[in-house]
Amino acid sequence: MIPVSQTEFRQAMAHLPAGVNIITTQGSAGRCGITASAVCSVTDSPPTILVCVNRSSASHPIFERNGRLCVNVLSSEQEELAKHFAGMTQVPMEERFGWDIWEDAGADQPALRDAIVKLQGRICDFKEVGSHSVIFVQLDRIAVREDGGSLVYFNRHFHGVQRAG
Ligand SMILES: Cc1cc2nc3c(=O)[nH]c(=O)nc-3n(C[C@H](O)[C@H](O)[C@H](O)COP(=O)(O)OP(=O)(O)OC[C@H]3O[C@@H](n4cnc5c(N)ncnc54)[C@H](O)[C@@H]3O)c2cc1C
């Protein structure tokens, strides 16, 4: 059987519509945030999600050492933020955390005020698969906004999806 090529795989994954998130962390190893679409529910008992992070990212060891993170699920209004936290605009990390977009500074993990959903928790497991780490997170704080659309990445472009009703 001919193995699937990296190009074929990436082309296929580009057609998998995915919600867009900014994953943040702060703690003794520092503060950072990255845009990530590889976020998925694992189980509701105990409430656990997974996030896949490239091990070559400068943020990877910061997530690992802090041991806690927040998944900020972006709204359809937050495409520019997705680009900043994907490193597409060359805005330095600390400048991003200086913007008036965050919940109060006393929060345990950096949470975006206008995110659709905020999922905060403790890293409970790590699994290395190829270039990425699959990070399992047991949640201890959830906040959900009942209004606003969602931001989706599909075919290498951002799209706003509005809720029905
Ligand atoms: C729609 C979309 C979905 C994505 N999904 C995923 C995903 O699921 N998983 C994934 O791993 N990636 C994903 N990415 C890519 C990810 O967002 C970027 O790789 C990540 O933001 C790192 O950016 P970088 O390539 O600029 O990398 P880096 O090499 O990590 O950093 C770039 C620059 O920022 C500086 N920097 C980084 N961290 C800090 C810090 N803490 N303090 C100070 N300076 C710092 C570095 O010095 C460097 O100069 C996605 C991107 C997009 C657009």
The ligand as an ORCA input file, in Angstrom:
! r2SCAN-3c Opt
* xyz 0 1
  C      -6.089     28.544     12.254
  C      -4.812     28.075     12.905
  C      -4.833     26.940     13.694
  C      -3.672     26.477     14.326
  N      -3.744     25.361     15.087
  C      -2.660     24.932     15.761
  C      -2.732     23.802     16.629
  O      -3.783     23.183     16.785
  N      -1.601     23.449     17.281
  C      -0.415     24.108     17.131
  O       0.575     23.723     17.765
  N      -0.314     25.187     16.319
  C      -1.399     25.618     15.646
  N      -1.310     26.733     14.845
  C      -0.016     27.413     14.715
  C       0.291     28.230     15.969
  O      -0.692     29.223     16.206
  C       1.667     28.903     15.844
  O       2.610     27.966     15.441
  C       2.057     29.442     17.200
  O       1.317     30.607     17.479
  C       3.509     29.739     17.297
  O       3.797     30.825     16.465
  P       5.159     30.964     15.677
  O       5.147     30.054     14.530
  O       5.347     32.432     15.388
  O       6.198     30.368     16.630
  P       7.285     30.409     17.681
  O       8.495     29.941     17.000
  O       6.800     29.628     18.821
  O       7.466     31.941     18.158
  C       7.598     33.052     17.262
  C       8.155     34.256     17.939
  O       7.446     34.614     19.127
  C       8.330     34.657     20.227
  N       7.698     34.050     21.393
  C       7.044     32.886     21.435
  N       6.629     32.640     22.693
  C       7.028     33.673     23.449
  C       6.891     34.025     24.826
  N       6.264     33.239     25.688
  N       7.429     35.192     25.256
  C       8.057     35.991     24.402
  N       8.213     35.736     23.092
  C       7.715     34.596     22.638
  C       9.519     33.849     19.818
  O      10.668     34.351     20.394
  C       9.558     33.995     18.321
  O      10.311     35.059     17.889
  C      -2.449     27.200     14.193
  C      -2.425     28.353     13.391
  C      -3.595     28.791     12.755
  C      -3.564     30.043     11.907
*
